[in-house]
Amino acid sequence: MRDALTKLEVALCTGTLPSPKAESKTPERKTNCLGRVRYLAPGEPELDTNEWQFRKVSKKGSRVYVLRQAFCP
């Protein structure tokens, strides 16, 4: 309560209103399987595209796939 009165007093003396504190909300993870990644070396068979999504080719030439959210346990 004392803190609130001090802030009010400062605001009245200076003529400026205190800015509201910005709440830092961290984004919630929607699923518990984020980050599941598979690396396939050249020549390995393709993964099921309904379950895995192709993202990129790594520097070593491997294909990088991530698990789609619909298939998370």
C-alpha positions in Angstrom: 0.0 0.0 0.0 2.9 2.3 0.8 4.4 1.7 -2.6 1.1 2.6 -4.3 0.9 5.8 -2.3 4.5 6.7 -3.2 3.8 6.1 -6.9 0.7 8.3 -6.7 2.6 11.1 -5.0 5.4 11.0 -7.6 2.8 11.1 -10.4 1.0 14.1 -8.8 4.2 16.0 -8.3 5.7 15.3 -11.7 2.5 15.5 -13.7 3.1 12.2 -15.4 1.2 9.0 -14.9 3.1 5.8 -14.1 3.2 3.4 -17.0 1.6 0.1 -16.4 4.0 -2.8 -16.1 4.2 -5.0 -19.1 3.5 -8.6 -18.2 6.0 -11.0 -19.6 4.0 -14.0 -20.7 5.9 -17.0 -22.0 4.2 -18.8 -24.9 2.7 -22.1 -23.8 3.6 -25.2 -25.7 0.6 -26.7 -27.3 2.0 -30.2 -27.5 4.6 -32.1 -25.6 6.3 -33.4 -28.8 7.7 -30.2 -30.2 11.2 -30.7 -31.4 11.0 -34.3 -32.5 13.3 -34.4 -35.5 14.5 -37.1 -37.8 17.6 -36.9 -40.0 17.7 -39.2 -43.1 20.9 -39.8 -44.8 21.0 -39.9 -48.6 19.7 -43.2 -49.9 17.3 -43.9 -47.0 13.6 -44.4 -47.8 11.2 -41.4 -47.5 9.1 -41.1 -44.3 5.3 -41.0 -44.3 4.4 -37.5 -45.3 1.2 -37.7 -43.3 3.2 -38.1 -40.1 6.5 -36.3 -40.9 7.0 -32.9 -42.5 10.1 -32.2 -44.6 12.0 -29.1 -43.4 15.4 -28.7 -45.1 18.5 -30.4 -46.2 21.3 -30.2 -43.6 24.9 -29.2 -44.3 25.9 -32.8 -44.4 23.3 -33.6 -47.0 20.8 -35.3 -44.7 17.1 -34.6 -45.1 15.5 -33.1 -42.0 12.0 -34.0 -41.0 9.8 -32.9 -38.0 6.9 -34.8 -36.5 3.5 -33.2 -37.3 1.3 -32.2 -34.4 -1.5 -34.5 -35.3 0.7 -37.5 -34.6 2.0 -36.4 -31.2 1.4 -38.9 -28.4 
